[in-house]
Amino acid sequence: MESEKKFLGQPRGLQTLFMTEMWERFSYYGMKAILLYYMWHLIATGDLNVTKATAASIMAIYASMVYLSGVVGGFIADRLMGQRRTVFWGGVLIMFGHIALALPFGAPAMFASMVLIVMGTGLLKPNVSSLVGSLYKDGDSARDAGFSIFVFGINLGSFIAPLLVGWTQEQAGFHLAFSLAAIGMFFGLIQFHFGGKHLSKDSLYAPDPLQPEEVKPLVTKIVLGVVAFALVIVLMVLMGWTQLQNFVNLLTIVAILLPIGYFTLMITSAKVNKEERSRVISYIPLFLAAVLFWAIEEQGSIVLATFAAERVDTSWFPASWFQSLNPLFIMLYTPFFAWLWVKWTKNQPSSPMKFAIGLMFAGASFLLMALPGTLFGTAGKVSPLWLVGSWALVIIGEMLISPVGLSVTTKLAPKAFMSQMMSMWFLASSAGSALNAQLVTLYNPKNEVAYFAWFGIASVVLGIVLVFLVPRIKKLMAGVK
């Protein structure tokens, strides 16, 4: 076994997954760094007949659907295709999505790429992480270090992408820049294909394959879902609700109703005992805090990207480069927080308290963004350091919420709903971005100060409220730390 550990003291398969996910994140965040600006370009040329506010809303609901699709990807891997095949074909869809953007076919190609990337990311993203876990036996001391290396790869790809893709867009145009994202995913697929021999053979097969008697009920549910969605679309067309914003609103409702349905199902289920029900209830305020946090954090590629392009002097570098700040601060902060939690092993804040503090840092990041307009007005250009400071604050919040969220979700999950509860954490990101689809339409330079101030205040106040709820939440958690 020791001879197999050839990648930084880890199983060789980690190198395959490290490179695959690094290139996948390179492709996604490279595309995301310039997509809003590409929509502005299409609006200016008449290829996309929407306002900038609607373009911002499309960006938000796109992110929401990317997170939402992961729920389906987990099911396909577990019941139908196995993790390895699911990851590979997800990568293929993502690559073709970026190729669509690289072609000069305007808005139709852009929307086609969104559909392909949503489906592909849903297949790939949740299952790559599961494959990392399958490299280790239970209790393997190298496991935590392996995941840390894997996460570093994610952030490395996310950091490099806006720099290269953003520079290419400035020098050679959007389509060549998007082609870099496609090439990145191609490299990831090559690495995954040839490195697959280092992964678990079990990952080739579905661990819980769909049984013959389950096929008909599943097909029935899918058909009913498709018919219901089609009827809603037909109804919208008949009523004249055919503007893009109306479809965005429909998807927002879906992304928000889904977690409500999950919570209702778990709380009312006869399979959940009294103690488990209490824990599910304790998770609700944490889930809501996560939704609000991600609503603010995800505005980095929308509202802060708009601010960077319109309100910051970017004569020395592209506005898209600011998108590298998020992964940069994660890489800078991670060693410090790892040291801090080890040092405070017994005295560190509880999970609910970390959520509360993280929410307040997110609010502080927006309050900081209200200052340049207050001090200097909203007509001129301001220092890029305001954006640097804002990202520095919100990523402190992410370090308090994101690593804790998945862990506390697993601890609070009822035994009968373990996989559904795991989906809830990703649905928090989806619901946060869906909420954004409505919020970001309110932003414009004229109300810049009020926008940042009110949402910043709301986040800080709700964080303070959560602090006072911590004792009650801890009691409902029934012994879970």
C-alpha positions as CSV (number, residue, x, y, z in Angstrom):
1,M,0.0,0.0,0.0
2,E,2.8,2.4,0.9
3,S,4.2,2.1,-2.6
4,E,0.9,3.3,-4.1
5,K,1.2,6.6,-2.2
6,K,3.0,8.6,-4.8
7,F,1.3,12.0,-4.7
8,L,2.4,14.1,-1.8
9,G,2.2,11.0,0.4
10,Q,-1.3,10.3,-0.7
11,P,-2.9,7.6,-2.9
12,R,-2.1,8.1,-6.6
13,G,-5.7,8.5,-7.4
14,L,-5.7,11.8,-5.5
15,Q,-3.5,13.3,-8.3
16,T,-6.1,12.3,-10.9
17,L,-9.0,13.9,-8.9
18,F,-6.9,16.9,-7.9
19,M,-6.1,17.7,-11.6
20,T,-9.6,16.9,-12.8
21,E,-11.3,19.2,-10.4
22,M,-8.7,21.9,-10.7
23,W,-9.3,22.0,-14.5
24,E,-13.1,21.8,-14.0
25,R,-13.0,24.8,-11.6
26,F,-10.7,26.6,-14.0
27,S,-13.2,26.2,-16.8
28,Y,-16.2,27.2,-14.6
29,Y,-14.7,30.2,-12.9
30,G,-13.0,31.4,-16.0
31,M,-16.3,31.4,-17.8
32,K,-18.1,32.9,-14.8
33,A,-15.6,35.8,-14.5
34,I,-16.5,37.2,-17.9
35,L,-20.1,35.9,-18.5
36,L,-21.9,39.0,-17.1
37,Y,-19.7,41.2,-19.3
38,Y,-20.5,39.0,-22.3
39,M,-24.2,39.5,-21.6
40,W,-23.6,43.2,-21.5
41,H,-21.8,42.9,-24.9
42,L,-24.8,41.0,-26.4
43,I,-27.2,43.6,-25.0
44,A,-25.1,46.4,-26.6
45,T,-25.0,44.6,-30.0
46,G,-28.7,43.8,-29.9
47,D,-28.3,40.0,-29.7
48,L,-29.8,39.9,-26.2
49,N,-33.0,41.9,-25.7
50,V,-32.9,42.4,-21.9
51,T,-31.8,45.0,-19.4
52,K,-28.6,44.8,-17.4
53,A,-30.7,44.1,-14.3
54,T,-32.3,41.1,-16.0
55,A,-28.8,39.9,-17.1
56,A,-27.7,40.1,-13.4
57,S,-30.8,38.0,-12.5
58,I,-30.0,35.4,-15.2
59,M,-26.4,35.1,-13.7
60,A,-27.9,34.5,-10.3
61,I,-30.5,31.9,-11.3
62,Y,-27.8,30.2,-13.4
63,A,-25.7,29.7,-10.3
64,S,-28.8,28.5,-8.5
65,M,-29.5,25.8,-11.1
66,V,-25.8,24.7,-11.0
67,Y,-26.1,24.0,-7.3
68,L,-29.5,22.4,-7.6
69,S,-28.4,20.0,-10.3
70,G,-26.0,18.3,-7.9
71,V,-28.9,16.7,-6.1
72,V,-29.8,14.8,-9.4
73,G,-26.1,14.0,-10.1
74,G,-25.8,12.1,-6.8
75,F,-28.8,10.0,-7.6
76,I,-27.6,9.1,-11.1
77,A,-24.2,8.0,-9.7
78,D,-25.7,6.0,-6.8
79,R,-28.5,4.3,-8.7
80,L,-27.6,4.2,-12.5
81,M,-24.1,4.9,-13.7
82,G,-21.5,4.8,-10.9
83,Q,-19.4,7.7,-9.9
84,R,-16.6,7.3,-12.5
85,R,-18.8,7.3,-15.5
86,T,-21.0,10.0,-14.1
87,V,-18.0,12.3,-13.6
88,F,-16.6,11.7,-17.0
89,W,-19.9,12.4,-18.9
90,G,-20.5,15.4,-16.7
91,G,-17.1,16.7,-17.9
92,V,-18.0,16.1,-21.5
93,L,-21.2,18.1,-21.1
94,I,-19.3,20.9,-19.4
95,M,-16.7,21.0,-22.2
96,F,-19.4,21.2,-24.9
97,G,-21.1,24.0,-22.9
98,H,-17.9,26.0,-23.1
99,I,-17.5,25.2,-26.8
100,A,-20.9,26.6,-27.4
101,L,-19.8,29.9,-25.8
102,A,-16.6,29.9,-27.8
103,L,-18.7,29.9,-31.0
104,P,-20.0,33.3,-32.4
105,F,-23.7,32.4,-32.2
106,G,-24.8,35.0,-29.7
107,A,-27.6,34.5,-27.2
108,P,-28.9,31.1,-28.4
109,A,-25.4,29.6,-27.9
110,M,-25.1,31.2,-24.5
111,F,-28.4,29.7,-23.2
112,A,-27.5,26.3,-24.7
113,S,-24.1,26.5,-22.9
114,M,-25.9,27.2,-19.6
115,V,-28.1,24.1,-20.0
116,L,-25.1,21.9,-20.8
117,I,-23.0,23.3,-17.9
118,V,-25.8,23.0,-15.4
119,M,-26.3,19.4,-16.4
120,G,-22.6,18.6,-16.5
121,T,-21.7,20.2,-13.3
122,G,-24.6,18.4,-11.5
123,L,-23.1,15.1,-12.7
124,L,-19.5,15.9,-12.0
125,K,-19.2,18.1,-8.9
126,P,-20.8,16.0,-6.1
127,N,-19.3,12.8,-7.3
128,V,-15.6,14.0,-7.6
129,S,-15.7,14.7,-3.9
130,S,-17.2,11.2,-3.2
131,L,-14.4,9.6,-5.2
132,V,-11.8,11.4,-3.0
133,G,-13.4,9.8,0.0
134,S,-13.3,6.3,-1.6
135,L,-9.5,6.5,-1.8
136,Y,-9.3,6.0,2.0
137,K,-10.3,3.3,4.4
138,D,-12.3,4.3,7.5
139,G,-10.0,5.8,10.1
140,D,-7.1,6.5,7.7
141,S,-5.1,9.3,9.2
142,A,-4.2,10.6,5.7
143,R,-7.8,11.3,4.8
144,D,-8.1,14.9,6.2
145,A,-4.8,15.9,4.6
146,G,-6.0,14.4,1.3
147,F,-9.1,16.4,1.3
148,S,-7.1,19.6,2.2
149,I,-4.9,18.9,-0.9
150,F,-8.0,18.4,-3.0
151,V,-9.6,21.6,-1.9
152,F,-6.4,23.5,-2.6
153,G,-6.6,22.2,-6.2
154,I,-10.2,23.6,-6.4
155,N,-9.0,27.0,-5.3
156,L,-5.9,27.0,-7.4
157,G,-8.0,26.4,-10.6
158,S,-10.5,29.1,-9.4
159,F,-7.7,31.6,-8.8
160,I,-5.8,31.2,-12.1
161,A,-8.8,31.1,-14.3
162,P,-10.1,34.7,-14.0
163,L,-6.5,36.0,-14.6
164,L,-5.9,34.0,-17.8
165,V,-9.4,34.1,-19.2
166,G,-10.0,37.7,-18.2
167,W,-6.7,38.8,-19.9
168,T,-7.5,36.8,-23.0
169,Q,-10.9,38.5,-23.2
170,E,-9.3,41.9,-23.0
171,Q,-6.7,41.1,-25.7
172,A,-8.5,38.8,-28.1
173,G,-12.3,38.9,-27.4
174,F,-14.9,36.8,-25.6
175,H,-15.0,33.8,-27.8
176,L,-11.3,33.0,-27.6
177,A,-11.5,33.5,-23.9
178,F,-14.3,31.0,-23.6
179,S,-12.3,28.6,-25.6
180,L,-9.7,28.6,-22.8
181,A,-12.4,27.3,-20.5
182,A,-13.3,24.5,-22.9
183,I,-9.6,23.6,-23.3
184,G,-9.3,23.5,-19.5
185,M,-12.1,21.0,-19.2
186,F,-10.6,19.0,-22.0
187,F,-7.4,18.7,-20.0
188,G,-9.4,17.6,-17.0
189,L,-11.1,14.9,-19.0
190,I,-7.8,13.6,-20.4
191,Q,-6.3,13.5,-16.9
192,F,-9.4,11.7,-15.6
193,H,-9.5,9.2,-18.4
194,F,-5.9,8.1,-18.2
195,G,-5.7,8.4,-14.4
196,G,-8.9,6.4,-13.8
197,K,-6.8,3.2,-13.3
198,H,-5.7,4.7,-9.9
199,L,-9.3,5.0,-8.7
200,S,-11.5,2.4,-6.9
201,K,-12.9,-0.3,-9.2
202,D,-16.1,0.0,-7.3
203,S,-16.6,3.5,-8.7
204,L,-17.3,2.0,-12.1
205,Y,-20.6,0.6,-10.8
206,A,-23.7,2.0,-9.1
207,P,-23.5,1.1,-5.4
208,D,-27.3,0.9,-5.0
209,P,-28.4,0.0,-8.6
210,L,-32.0,0.7,-9.6
211,Q,-34.1,-2.5,-9.3
212,P,-36.4,-3.6,-12.1
213,E,-39.5,-3.0,-10.0
214,E,-38.3,0.6,-9.3
215,V,-38.0,1.6,-12.9
216,K,-41.7,2.1,-13.7
217,P,-42.4,4.3,-10.7
218,L,-39.3,6.4,-11.4
219,V,-40.2,6.9,-15.1
220,T,-43.8,7.8,-14.0
221,K,-42.5,10.5,-11.6
222,I,-40.1,11.9,-14.3
223,V,-42.9,12.0,-16.9
224,L,-45.3,13.7,-14.4
225,G,-42.6,16.2,-13.5
226,V,-41.9,17.0,-17.1
227,V,-45.6,17.3,-18.0
228,A,-46.2,19.6,-15.0
229,F,-43.3,21.8,-15.9
230,A,-44.5,21.9,-19.6
231,L,-48.0,22.9,-18.5
232,V,-46.6,25.7,-16.4
233,I,-44.7,27.0,-19.4
234,V,-47.7,26.7,-21.7
235,L,-49.8,28.6,-19.1
236,M,-47.1,31.3,-18.9
237,V,-47.1,31.7,-22.7
238,L,-50.9,31.9,-22.8
239,M,-50.9,34.6,-20.2
240,G,-48.2,36.5,-22.0
241,W,-45.5,35.9,-19.3
242,T,-42.8,35.2,-21.9
243,Q,-40.2,37.6,-20.8
244,L,-37.0,36.1,-19.5
245,Q,-37.5,37.6,-16.1
246,N,-40.7,35.6,-15.7
247,F,-38.9,32.3,-16.4
248,V,-36.2,33.4,-13.8
249,N,-39.0,34.0,-11.3
250,L,-40.4,30.5,-12.0
251,L,-37.0,28.9,-11.3
252,T,-36.6,31.0,-8.2
253,I,-39.8,29.6,-6.8
254,V,-38.7,26.0,-7.6
255,A,-35.3,26.5,-5.9
256,I,-37.0,28.0,-2.7
257,L,-39.9,25.5,-2.5
258,L,-37.6,22.5,-2.8
259,P,-35.9,22.8,0.6
260,I,-39.2,23.7,2.2
261,G,-40.6,20.4,0.9
262,Y,-37.6,18.5,2.2
263,F,-37.9,20.0,5.7
264,T,-41.7,19.3,5.8
265,L,-41.1,15.7,4.7
266,M,-38.4,15.0,7.3
267,I,-40.2,16.7,10.2
268,T,-43.6,15.0,9.6
269,S,-42.1,11.5,8.6
270,A,-43.0,8.6,10.9
271,K,-39.4,7.3,10.2
272,V,-38.0,10.2,12.2
273,N,-38.0,9.8,16.0
274,K,-38.4,12.6,18.6
275,E,-34.7,13.3,19.0
276,E,-34.0,13.4,15.3
277,R,-37.0,15.7,14.7
278,S,-35.6,18.1,17.3
279,R,-32.2,18.1,15.4
280,V,-33.9,18.7,12.1
281,I,-35.7,21.7,13.6
282,S,-32.4,23.0,15.0
283,Y,-31.0,22.9,11.5
284,I,-33.6,25.3,10.1
285,P,-32.1,28.5,11.5
286,L,-28.6,27.4,10.4
287,F,-30.0,26.6,6.9
288,L,-31.6,30.1,6.7
289,A,-28.3,31.7,7.8
290,A,-26.5,29.8,5.1
291,V,-29.0,30.9,2.5
292,L,-28.5,34.6,3.4
293,F,-24.7,34.1,3.6
294,W,-24.5,32.6,0.1
295,A,-26.9,35.2,-1.2
296,I,-24.2,37.8,-0.3
297,E,-21.2,35.8,-1.2
298,E,-22.5,34.8,-4.6
299,Q,-23.0,38.5,-5.5
300,G,-19.3,38.7,-6.0
301,S,-19.7,37.6,-9.6
302,I,-22.7,39.9,-10.2
303,V,-23.0,43.0,-8.1
304,L,-19.3,43.3,-7.2
305,A,-18.4,42.5,-10.8
306,T,-20.7,45.3,-11.9
307,F,-19.1,47.7,-9.4
308,A,-15.6,46.6,-10.6
309,A,-16.4,47.4,-14.2
310,E,-18.3,50.7,-13.6
311,R,-16.9,52.2,-10.4
312,V,-13.2,51.1,-10.2
313,D,-10.3,52.4,-12.2
314,T,-9.3,49.3,-14.1
315,S,-7.0,50.9,-16.6
316,W,-4.2,48.7,-15.4
317,F,-6.0,45.3,-15.4
318,P,-9.3,43.8,-16.4
319,A,-12.3,44.0,-14.1
320,S,-12.6,40.2,-14.3
321,W,-9.4,39.8,-12.3
322,F,-11.2,40.7,-9.1
323,Q,-12.9,37.3,-9.3
324,S,-9.6,35.8,-8.3
325,L,-9.8,37.4,-4.9
326,N,-12.3,34.9,-3.5
327,P,-10.1,31.8,-4.0
328,L,-7.0,33.8,-3.1
329,F,-8.3,34.7,0.3
330,I,-9.5,31.1,0.9
331,M,-6.0,29.8,0.2
332,L,-4.5,32.5,2.5
333,Y,-6.9,32.0,5.4
334,T,-7.1,28.2,5.4
335,P,-3.8,27.5,7.2
336,F,-4.7,30.2,9.9
337,F,-8.1,28.7,10.6
338,A,-6.8,25.2,10.6
339,W,-4.2,26.3,13.3
340,L,-6.9,28.3,15.2
341,W,-9.4,25.4,15.5
342,V,-6.6,23.0,16.6
343,K,-5.4,25.5,19.2
344,W,-9.0,26.1,20.4
345,T,-10.0,22.4,20.3
346,K,-12.1,22.5,23.5
347,N,-12.9,26.2,23.6
348,Q,-13.8,27.1,20.0
349,P,-17.3,28.5,19.3
350,S,-20.1,26.1,18.7
351,S,-21.3,25.5,15.1
352,P,-24.3,27.8,15.5
353,M,-22.1,30.6,16.9
354,K,-19.7,30.2,13.9
355,F,-22.7,30.6,11.6
356,A,-23.8,33.8,13.5
357,I,-20.3,35.3,13.3
358,G,-19.9,34.3,9.7
359,L,-23.2,36.0,8.8
360,M,-22.0,39.2,10.5
361,F,-18.8,39.2,8.5
362,A,-20.8,38.8,5.3
363,G,-22.9,41.9,6.4
364,A,-19.7,43.8,7.2
365,S,-18.4,43.2,3.7
366,F,-21.4,44.9,2.3
367,L,-21.4,47.7,4.8
368,L,-17.8,48.4,3.7
369,M,-19.0,48.7,0.1
370,A,-21.5,51.4,1.1
371,L,-18.6,53.7,2.2
372,P,-17.0,54.7,-1.1
373,G,-20.4,56.0,-2.4
374,T,-21.0,57.7,0.9
375,L,-17.6,59.4,1.0
376,F,-16.9,60.2,-2.6
377,G,-20.3,60.0,-4.4
378,T,-21.4,57.4,-7.0
379,A,-20.3,59.2,-10.2
380,G,-16.5,58.8,-10.2
381,K,-14.0,56.0,-10.0
382,V,-12.7,54.7,-6.6
383,S,-9.8,52.6,-5.4
384,P,-9.8,48.9,-6.0
385,L,-8.9,48.4,-2.4
386,W,-12.6,48.7,-1.4
387,L,-13.3,45.5,-3.3
388,V,-10.3,43.8,-1.9
389,G,-11.4,44.7,1.6
390,S,-15.0,43.5,0.9
391,W,-13.8,40.1,-0.3
392,A,-11.4,39.8,2.6
393,L,-14.3,40.2,5.0
394,V,-16.8,37.9,3.3
395,I,-14.3,35.1,3.0
396,I,-13.7,35.2,6.7
397,G,-17.4,34.5,6.9
398,E,-17.0,31.6,4.5
399,M,-14.3,30.1,6.5
400,L,-16.6,30.1,9.5
401,I,-19.7,28.7,7.7
402,S,-18.6,26.6,4.7
403,P,-16.4,23.9,6.3
404,V,-18.7,23.7,9.3
405,G,-21.9,23.4,7.3
406,L,-21.4,20.0,5.7
407,S,-20.1,18.6,9.0
408,V,-23.0,19.8,11.1
409,T,-25.5,18.7,8.4
410,T,-24.2,15.1,8.6
411,K,-24.4,15.2,12.4
412,L,-28.0,16.5,12.5
413,A,-29.3,14.2,9.7
414,P,-32.0,11.6,10.6
415,K,-30.9,8.0,9.8
416,A,-33.7,7.5,7.3
417,F,-33.0,10.8,5.5
418,M,-29.2,10.9,5.4
419,S,-28.8,11.5,1.7
420,Q,-31.7,14.0,1.5
421,M,-30.2,15.9,4.5
422,M,-26.9,16.0,2.7
423,S,-28.6,17.5,-0.3
424,M,-30.0,20.3,1.9
425,W,-26.5,21.9,2.3
426,F,-26.2,22.3,-1.4
427,L,-29.8,23.5,-1.6
428,A,-28.8,26.3,0.7
429,S,-26.4,27.6,-1.9
430,S,-29.1,27.1,-4.6
431,A,-31.7,29.0,-2.6
432,G,-29.3,31.8,-1.8
433,S,-28.5,32.3,-5.5
434,A,-32.3,32.0,-6.3
435,L,-32.9,34.8,-3.7
436,N,-30.2,36.7,-5.5
437,A,-32.1,36.5,-8.8
438,Q,-34.6,38.9,-7.2
439,L,-32.2,41.0,-5.1
440,V,-29.6,41.9,-7.8
441,T,-32.2,43.5,-10.0
442,L,-32.4,46.3,-7.4
443,Y,-28.8,47.3,-7.7
444,N,-27.7,50.3,-9.8
445,P,-25.2,53.1,-9.3
446,K,-27.9,55.5,-8.2
447,N,-29.0,53.4,-5.2
448,E,-25.5,51.8,-4.6
449,V,-25.1,53.1,-1.1
450,A,-28.6,52.1,0.0
451,Y,-28.3,48.7,-1.6
452,F,-25.1,47.7,0.2
453,A,-26.1,49.4,3.5
454,W,-29.5,47.8,3.9
455,F,-28.4,44.3,2.9
456,G,-25.3,44.7,5.1
457,I,-27.4,45.8,8.1
458,A,-29.9,43.0,7.5
459,S,-27.1,40.4,7.6
460,V,-25.4,41.8,10.7
461,V,-28.8,42.1,12.5
462,L,-29.8,38.5,11.6
463,G,-26.3,37.4,12.8
464,I,-26.9,39.1,16.1
465,V,-30.4,37.5,16.4
466,L,-28.8,34.1,15.7
467,V,-26.3,34.7,18.6
468,F,-29.3,35.0,21.0
469,L,-30.8,31.9,19.5
470,V,-27.7,29.8,20.0
471,P,-28.6,28.4,23.4
472,R,-32.0,27.3,22.1
473,I,-30.5,25.8,18.9
474,K,-27.9,23.9,20.9
475,K,-30.7,22.5,23.1
476,L,-32.6,21.3,20.0
477,M,-29.4,19.7,18.6
478,A,-29.7,17.2,21.4
479,G,-26.0,16.6,22.2
480,V,-24.6,17.3,18.8
481,K,-21.7,19.7,18.9
